[in-house]
Amino acid sequence: HGFSKRNAGFKLNYALQRASAFFGLCYCEIQRENILRGSQWCEKALAIDKHDPYSWNLLGTAYLDLFNRDNRREYLVKAETNLRKALELNPDAEFAHEAQTNLKQIREILPQLR
């Protein structure tokens, strides 16, 4: 079929390197307070590697920052979804305690918003 194990390995490495690069761009943009642009980079990273809990967590915290800035309910819903996904993938990560705290606060605030 034209593929070898070696070629498939190179493709996997290339995909993971791209996902890591997009994660890095996401982190940098969020640190520069370009949160919307950063969230787009995180979404590109997740399109490549859907099993990366760090990208899910970073995207969730980005949406929390957007909610705190713009006070829009949709950002809070997206933050909850992304943080929950990050915890599902790796409940023992170093960000897990903070993510659980954020989820608890989101669940308290969300019913009050329209």
Number of C-alpha atoms within 10 A of each C-alpha: 3 4 7 9 8 9 11 11 11 12 12 12 12 12 15 15 14 16 24 19 16 22 26 17 19 28 22 16 18 21 12 10 14 15 21 16 14 25 25 16 25 28 19 19 26 21 11 16 16 15 15 18 24 20 29 26 25 23 30 29 23 27 25 23 19 21 18 12 9 10 13 15 16 15 19 25 17 18 27 25 16 24 29 20 19 25 20 13 16 15 16 10 13 10 17 19 13 12 22 15 10 18 20 12 12 16 13 10 12 14 9 8 10 7
